[in-house]
Amino acid sequence: MNQIDKVLSFIVEIEKLKDVQRKTRPVGLKRYENSAEHSWHVCLSALMLKDYANDDINIDRVIKMLLIHDLGEIDAGDTIIYASETQELKDEEASGINRILSLLPEGKGEEYMRLWLEFEAGETPDAIYAKAIDRVPPLLHNLHDNGHSWKKNDVPKEKVLTLNSRIAKGSDELWSNLKEKLEKAGDKGFFA
Amino acid sequence: MNQIDKVLSFIVEIEKLKDVQRKTRPVGLKRYENSAEHSWHVCLSALMLKDYANDDINIDRVIKMLLIHDLGEIDAGDTIIYASETQELKDEEASGINRILSLLPEGKGEEYMRLWLEFEAGETPDAIYAKAIDRVPPLLHNLHDNGHSWKKNDVPKEKVLTLNSRIAKGSDELWSNLKEKLEKAGDKGFFA
């Protein structure tokens, strides 16, 4: 297969992310979100919120991370962040993205595999910020949907606050804003 | 409204792109694509095909262009490239994206409005490449779907070849590859 055909086969393979269903519904829609449209949404969210990052970040790297961050779900499926993430699932996602990046021409996938591993480890400023932003749209979905996915998946307020407090690692200002909204959602009975 | 709330209202507003239906179906799916998942797909396609661009391009600018390129469709809807694009429709898209970018904090939207206008004009190397890549996934969809959208929208082979030959302005190598695939699709009766 020639080089361009290899890239085209990658482009066709990643179409499958459009069929991976997530646990929240886009604001105003009665269907669940898929991981491809989510990936677009977090990229644009990261771009527009970049001035609120705690650390100096490279937004171009962050966007690339977020473009690929869910590719492992094509093989492994989406998991709600409130479920405990097993080592087995992490391995399945890693081998999934590795399989997909292997479709690219020789030597092209490694750079993106490293970027994905950096995102997963969540230790560099870029990865910390990217992971923080990844949590924002699902919170907004629930806040605009009477806590639909929190109630459906039996997630209490304390769990939502504890798990999402990691947003503060990427942006204190953003977390402070969202925490206030979550407190108000508690008063309205949005949690399980 | 404080600054972060303005960005969050933008993030919620652009959710509507997930409900804008396009004219082709993702490979393997029996539903039509929406413009949000398409936007993700073209960003990643542009990234992985960047080595085949005719000119020196700034891939980070190209990705930002493609992240926002369809936002005007929230107000104007999607139009198949084979339909003639009226000035009225172009104006509707421009005022649509302007409205959406105006939700951002003071002074933040202008940069992206300029980027969108550059994309629309299609004259700089970045815009020429971005516009070329924007045409690739719909071709792949039709090539993997027996020409479903070409037949349904009554598009003959010559029209597909003529309109998509503009891909060559962004990448001769890519167009040469796709043109060969389109010729073969003609032999299989994929066109109207």
Interface residues (C-beta under 8 A of the other chain):
Chain A: N2 I4 D5 V7 L8 F10 I11 V12 I14 E15 K16 L17 K18 D19 P26 V27 G28 L29 E33 N34 A36 E37 S39 W40 H41 C43 L44 S45 L47 M48 L49 Y52 D60 I63 K64 L67 I68 L104 K108 V136 P137 L140 H144 E173 L174 N177
Chain B: N2 I4 D5 V7 L8 F10 I11 V12 I14 E15 K16 L17 K18 D19 P26 V27 G28 L29 E33 N34 A36 E37 S39 W40 H41 C43 L44 S45 L47 M48 L49 Y52 D60 I63 K64 L67 I68 L104 K108 V136 P137 L140 H144 E173 L174 N177
